[in-house]
Every structure is written in structure tokens, then in C-alpha cells.
Amino acid sequence: MQENIIIADKGPASQTGTWQQQLSQAVRDPAVLCQRLGLSDKWLPGARTGHQLFEVCVPDAYVSRIAPGDPGDPLLRQVLPLANEALSLPGFVADPLEEADHQPASGLIHKYAGRVLLIASPACAINCRYCFRRHFPYSENSPSRAQWQEALDYLRADTSIHEAILSGGDPLAANDRQLAWLVEQLEAIPHLKRLRIHTRLPVVIPDRVDDALLDWLSATRLQKVVVLHINHANEIDQSVADACDRLKQAGVTLLNQSVLLRDVNDDVTTLATLSERLFEAGILPYYLHVLDPVQGAAHFDVSDEEARKLVASLRDLLPGFLMPRLVREIPGKGSKTPL
Ligand code: SF4
């Protein structure tokens, strides 16, 4: 039977408006995503099923890097909902990292010695289908300024904590006034040395790295590390490289963590190209995570054995400083576990 192909309409080639406007105009309808990318209508029922479990959200700046008419595009695979997200498979659970057991205060997760994670924003600029927090109860972890006091008191009281990690959602989805306020509170805690920000926003909407962000980032006394989340070299276009430049000029150390994903980056050439492209953009590869077994994402899973073989082959191609560390996060362990 002939498939109906929807003509691709990728919208404007370059993005306009502030990052907030770009975020508010993100594609949030699976039919629009399929239509914009010229996918045959056979993808739509599955996309609608997955969307009901975890909503579609893809900003134009990211859509513009996806090849039209190619359902196998590695960027599309990360954002297109599929019917098999509804499958329940043994071992794939709602909270694979058991984060709910490590929350001494609202918005604060303390799992590892010396550092804590603050849920600075419940929102993301993109909904990645493999996200280990796709079922996270964000509504219970979105503190107001007054509610942050409990987390800040916890930080003040524990002098062994030297690093605050802003996470989410995506912490840079919060507005700069709120972030500047939070960072001001953090830098007033004498034993805190480092501010780490885990974000995908500079990749998804590079215009997020604007003057308002750079102002508070440049001003803080804390050492700054931004850990980006990039899984494929095609995610790094010139606008992303320019955003990385701006971050580096603000004194930020740039690292990247990737997730090893079936049919996205599970081959050695793709991983080597990713490391090379990261370094060209001034980013050091840091971690390659195996998938956290979150319910709805089993189709992205790559076995440990295959992951180890891939990384062994990668070592033959890359200098050591471009090799990400292959790790798994195991609930209850005091650090990531090397594979
Ligand atoms: S938390 Fe990160 S991986 Fe999860 S949906 Fe948001 S941007 Fe994607």
C-alpha cells in the first residue's frame, strides 16, 4: 500500500525572537512534527501514543538540524514518540535511579559526597524520549524562593559540600532573575567552590546563551562548569559552536555527557565523529552513559557487552583526552560505576 507522504515544511531556516519566544513556539504536537519533517503518516499513531505518555517538545532550532523525510535521522529518533514507549518491560521502571530516596529538602538531591544537585527548573526545552526523569514528580520539586531556604540551610550546615549542581528539567529553562538570585545565595556559602550546570538548552536553543545569562555567570566567584548533553555530532551546528564560545569567554569549562542510544549513536564512527566535533567546539567529552532503565525507553537500550566493545574500538581511533568514560549510574552507589 502506498504511504501518504506529508510534504516537509521545516519553517524558517533561521530562528528569530528571544529564547523564551523560541521555547514558547516549540513544536508540541506530534502531527506537526511529522508534517514539518515530511514523515509518512504511518508514524503518526505511534507518535500520538508516546505523546500521551510524555509530551512532544522540540524547538525550531533543533528541528532545523533534522533531515526531512528520514525517519532514521539520529536527532529525530531522540524526539519522535513511538508506540513501544507504552510497553512495560521487566527492569524498566519510573524512577531508575531511586532519586526519591535522596531528597533531604524540596528541590535538593544529595547522593554523592561533596556535591548536591538542585532542581532549579521543572521544565525542559526539549523532551528527549530516553530521559531518565520522564516520570519525575517535578510538581513536588519546584521550590519558591521561600522554599529554597530549607535547601540552602542544608548546604550551609554541611561544610563537606563544595559543589552545587544546577539540574532539572533543564536549569537554564528558569529565568535569569531567578537563577542570578539562586547563585547569589550559593556564592554566599563560604565552603562552596564550584557551580556546575547540567543543561541541554545551549544545544537546543543556542540563543539561550544571551547577555542576561552571561552577566550572572561572569559575575559569580564560583568556578563554573557547564556539562552539556549532546549525543550526536549533527546536534552541533555553527550556532551551537558560537554559544559555546560565549560560555567559554565567560570563564566556563565545557564538558559533555552523552547517552549511548540504539540507532542514534551506537556505532564507533558516530561516536568518534561526536568526540572530534565536540572538541572543535571547545567541549571535552566527559561521560558516555549507558541508558538508565526508565519505563518507556527500552528500545534505546544497548547491552553492556556491546557498549564495552564499542568503547574498545573507539579507543583505537581517538586520543585519550577525547575518550568519554563509559559509566552506569547504580542506585545507592557513591559514584558513577565504570563499565
Ligand atoms: S532532563 Fe535532559 S534528557 Fe531529560 S528531557 Fe530534559 S533535556 Fe532531555
Residues whose N, C-alpha, C, O or C-beta is under 5 A from the ligand:
A	BS01	SF4	C124 I126 N127 C128 C131 G169 R200
